[in-house]
Amino acid sequence: MSSNKFSNRTNNWKKNDTVSIRITDVGQNGEGIGRTEDGYTIFTKNTVPGDLAEIRIVKTQKTYGFGRLMRLLEASKDRTEPFCPIAGQCGGCQLQHMTYEAELQLKENKVRNDLERIGGIVTERRKAGAGSEDHSQRTESVRMEPIVGMEVNRRYRNKAQFPIGEDEQGNPVAGFYAGHSHRIIACEDCQLGVEENREILRTVLDWMKEQKVAAYNEETGKGIVRHVLIRKGFATGEIIVCLIINARELPHKDALVGKLSALKGIVGITISSNTKKTNVIMNAPVRTVWGRGEIEDILRSEAFGVQVRYSISPASFYQVNPVQTEKIYQKVLELADLSGTETVMDLYCGIGTISLFLAAKAAKVIGVEIVPEAIEDAKKNAAMNGIKNAEFYVGKAEEVVPALYAKGAKADVVVVDPPRKGCDQKLLDTILQMDPGRLVYVSCDPATLARDLKFLTANGYELKYVQPYDQFCHTVHVETCCLLEKTVVG
Ligand code: SAH
């Protein structure tokens, strides 16, 4: 194979050409990446680094193209059989054809490479089980722990939402939209979701058939049942179901309630009307038709003796993987290293999940979040847990925090957990002015994390510790928890 870099190669290839390439890398969306002998880069779904693949080119751009896997000439040692029959079509899991070990390595490498390439930060891999780090090669490296994976990496999601449609015979089906279409691929047992989902969906689909309640049709805008949303509290076993319907009221309600309420774990049945032709799943308040309007869940850290109960409605934001979330929150507590005298800011706080964890160990916690309903939940959850030292503010962190600072607020420790685009520059500037001793950064995007770390480490903070987590097994996403400390001068 040629050693040419692909960047300035123009394209000699056209649609429907067939070529054999060795897959060497993985792209943003989990596609395998390989290069032709003349240096043209091709992205191909369902391929794994190490594969020798015969592909057909389906689309070309100037410097790269897209291929379809036609035949595997040599299978990578990292390849495995997807456990889900519709893995290739659904698109929810991009990495199922890779062994879990290879997936974890891929994610760890992604964090390491982004930190180095974008952040200019060199990490030292601490070998699992090794007592001391080897600093012989690089002196200015940061300690990075091996990624924390899951022992059981299926059925980890506590929330699922299934679109409802009809098959060719007119029977109601639940599943997933086939990419870029209105067609639903039937799948009542997504392996990432809880086992109870299957029976709940079956009950809803049987009720639809018996009572002749039609599935919503995205093209015509007719029919009733659009989505079924299911949430389960892993610690409590409580389950809530929400039907999103193209109607004001649920027809044949009693028949459905009678059957669903009898299932194990169900504590509430709710509906949300959505009569608009839109891709947005839920755009109206949730109404309870039976039982309760929310479930409770508990997150704990045994090491710190902290336990917080959360009340979660179908529309609330709540972390979808509670097993890994507990590990991450415990790490946040560990890195925040609180003695009980500190004021802590939890920025991008959602429903205050991290804030309430921190409150037990801090003098005061200030949470800031842009979604007003989330802040309502945060306040309710604080009251439910008898937590009195947490204050919550609605607004953009980059506006609220400078305003609080102008009024004299300060923070000894700052925790940020921003969305993928990372922290706003104005917020980072204000954090520097507030001058906290420690900053814990929880990130769902290593690239923006690296960008923000580059700025912070150039402005008086030292990156001390990096810990990636696999919170979304079989998808391309990776979560990272970092500690920064104020650089000691002198
Ligand atoms: N820490 C929470 C939520 C993290 S998700 C938890 O662990 O559950 C990121 C959160 O940032 C979301 O709740 C989102 O609504 C919020 N958000 C997005 N942009 C924001 C901004 N500019 N200012 C404050 N919050 C923002």
Residues whose N, C-alpha, C, O or C-beta is under 5 A from the ligand:
A	BS01	SAH	Q319 Y348 C349 G350 T353 I354 V368 E369 I370 V371 G395 K396 A397 E398 D417 P418 P419
